[in-house]
Amino acid sequence: MLVRKPAVAGQFYPSNPEKLRSIVISLLDAAKSNPDPNVNGIVVPHAGYIFSGKVAAEAYSTVRENRYDAVILLAPSHFEKISSTSIFCSGEYSTPLGNVRLAQSLAESLVNENISIVNSDEGHLQTGMRKEHALEVQLPFLQVIFGDSLRIVPIIIGQQELSFATELADQIAEKCCDEKILLVASSDLSHFYSEARAHELDTEFINAVKSFNTQEVQKVIQQNKAEACGFGPVMTAMHAAKSLGAMRTNILKYATSADAGSQNRENVVGYMAASFTK
């Protein structure tokens, strides 16, 4: 069995299991967002916990009391250029908190090579010195919240255009209409601008997400009014969540790396937490 071992433990989050669990619980306990049984999708950042953990916890706090048949994780590929949507269908993901099992039947049912959704480990595994983190850093939060009941469908999105997002979202909606699923879209916002400029760019993206309209998200990206490394996952989650009954977006928290105590306010990264609710 193929086990995708943690690539950024000890870098983006603690490698010690006890310390990791304690930090995640502390972040969740400090979150101000209330649990919401109607959430079927969230948007979360994927930086190191010291920078974006408080933001991510606001989204995860909304599902802390819920139970799902499966969690579909949607993440971009930062380092490996792939031309398809890559679903890890066989094996397990591993973190210091243990191995995470797949919702294998659901994962396999989503594969549709006619629309470039493939069963592959492409984009998931460590390639040389390049360590993909966008999906991995979500797992400890999910492990703490859902424990042994957690089953995931890990998806790396190689092409982030709206057409690809819509095709994948439609496939998810079709195969999951009888399942209770949680969609998790992993994305940071603008990178390495002054804090003032980051706020301008990120406000455009946040407003587009708040509109609950994937075309608005695509437009602000295409017009260079905003940046988000995982805009494809966000559009996919938004479209699928809407197809599965969500009615609106809730913006839960926004912050930058400077808010986490960084002294550098000229090269910040933006982070957003949001939920899609029925």
Secondary structure, DSSP 8 states (H G I E B T S, - for coil): --EE--SSBTTTB-SSHHHHHHHHHHHHHH------TTEEEEEE--S-HHHHHHHHHHHHHTTTT---SEEEEEEE-SSS--SSEEE--SSEEEETTEEEEE-HHHHHHH-BGGGTEEE--TTTS-BTTB---TTGGGHHHHHHHHGGG-EEEEEEES--SHHHHHHHHHHHHHHTTTS-EEEEEE----EEE-HHHHHHHHHHHHHHHHTT-HHHHHHHHHTTS---TTHHHHHHHHHHHHHTT--EEEEEEEEEGGGGT-S--SSEEEEEEEEEE-
